[in-house]
Amino acid sequence: MTRQTPNIFLIDDDPAVGGSLAQYLDPSEFNLYSFEKGEEALERLPELQPDLVLLDLNLPGMSGLEVLKNIPKLDLHLSLKI
């Protein structure tokens, strides 16, 4: 079964960024998942299989670059474009 609504991951520790992005996305066309920490997003990646990841590089704890390095380790068959 193919998912109809694309999943978007926003990984940013500034809640205002998510609020701004949500203003431009029609919730009937996209599922927006916001995370303030990279570790949280990595835990949910296998379950939600995002179509797009918007990632802040300056995160508390695990940096955005560390998140990028860990995504291929999950073996999700995602296409990474940086």
CORTA-V82277 format. One record per pair of residues at least 4 apart in sequence whose ideal C-beta (glycine too) atoms are under 8 Angstrom apart, sorted by the first residue. I is the first residue (numbers start at 1). GAP is how many residues later the second one is. D is the distance in Angstrom with one decimal. If there is no record, write none. Layout:
BEGIN
I_GAP_D + I_GAP_D
END
This chain:
BEGIN
3_4_7.5 + 3_46_7.7 + 5_23_7.9 + 5_24_6.9 + 5_25_6.6 + 5_26_5.4 + 6_23_7.6 + 6_24_5.5 + 6_25_7.1 + 6_45_4.0 + 6_46_6.8 + 7_23_7.6 + 7_24_4.7 + 7_26_6.5 + 7_41_5.2 + 7_42_6.6 + 7_43_4.5 + 7_44_5.5 + 7_45_7.8 + 8_17_7.2 + 8_22_5.3 + 8_23_6.8 + 8_24_5.1 + 8_25_7.0 + 8_42_6.4 + 8_43_6.8 + 8_44_4.8 + 8_45_7.8 + 8_46_6.9 + 9_24_5.3 + 9_26_6.8 + 9_32_5.7 + 9_35_7.8 + 9_36_7.6 + 9_39_7.5 + 9_41_4.2 + 9_43_7.1 + 9_44_4.5 + 9_45_6.9 + 9_46_7.8 + 10_7_6.9 + 10_8_5.3 + 10_11_6.0 + 10_22_6.4 + 10_23_7.0 + 10_24_4.8 + 10_25_7.1 + 10_44_4.9 + 11_23_8.0 + 11_24_4.9 + 11_25_7.9 + 11_26_7.9 + 11_27_6.0 + 11_30_4.7 + 11_42_6.8 + 11_43_7.0 + 11_44_4.7 + 11_45_6.2 + 11_48_6.9 + 11_53_7.0 + 11_56_6.5 + 12_5_4.5 + 12_6_6.5 + 12_22_7.5 + 12_23_7.9 + 12_24_7.2 + 12_42_7.3 + 12_43_7.6 + 12_44_4.1 + 12_47_7.6 + 13_23_4.8 + 13_24_7.3 + 13_43_6.5 + 13_45_7.9 + 13_46_5.5 + 13_47_5.7 + 14_4_7.9 + 14_42_7.4 + 15_4_6.3 + 15_19_7.8 + 15_21_7.5 + 16_4_6.2 + 17_4_6.4 + 17_39_7.4 + 18_4_6.1 + 18_14_7.5 + 18_16_4.2 + 19_4_7.0 + 20_4_7.6 + 21_4_6.4 + 21_11_7.0 + 21_33_7.3 + 22_10_5.9 + 25_4_7.1 + 25_5_4.8 + 25_7_5.8 + 26_4_6.8 + 27_4_7.9 + 27_5_7.4 + 31_17_7.9 + 33_8_7.9 + 33_11_6.8 + 33_15_6.3 + 33_17_7.2 + 35_5_4.5 + 35_6_4.1 + 35_9_7.3 + 36_4_7.1 + 36_23_7.8 + 36_24_7.9 + 37_4_7.3 + 37_22_6.5 + 37_23_6.7 + 37_24_5.6 + 37_25_6.9 + 38_4_6.2 + 38_17_7.9 + 38_21_5.3 + 38_23_6.8 + 38_24_3.9 + 38_25_7.2 + 38_26_6.7 + 38_28_6.5 + 38_29_3.8 + 38_32_7.9 + 39_4_6.6 + 39_22_6.4 + 39_23_5.4 + 40_4_6.7 + 41_4_6.5 + 41_12_7.7 + 41_26_6.6 + 42_20_7.9 + 42_25_6.4 + 42_28_5.6 + 42_29_7.3 + 42_32_7.1 + 44_4_5.2 + 45_4_7.3 + 45_5_6.8 + 45_26_6.8 + 45_29_5.8 + 45_31_6.3 + 46_28_6.0 + 46_30_6.3 + 49_27_6.6 + 49_29_7.8 + 53_18_7.8 + 55_9_4.8 + 55_12_6.1 + 55_13_7.0 + 56_8_5.5 + 57_6_6.4 + 57_7_3.6 + 57_8_6.1 + 58_5_6.9 + 58_6_6.8 + 59_4_5.6 + 59_5_5.5 + 59_8_7.3 + 62_4_4.6 + 62_5_6.0 + 62_8_7.8 + 63_4_7.2 + 64_4_6.6 + 65_4_6.5 + 66_4_6.4 + 67_4_6.8 + 68_12_7.4 + 68_14_7.2 + 69_4_7.7 + 70_4_7.1 + 71_5_7.3 + 71_7_6.6 + 71_9_6.6 + 72_8_7.1
END
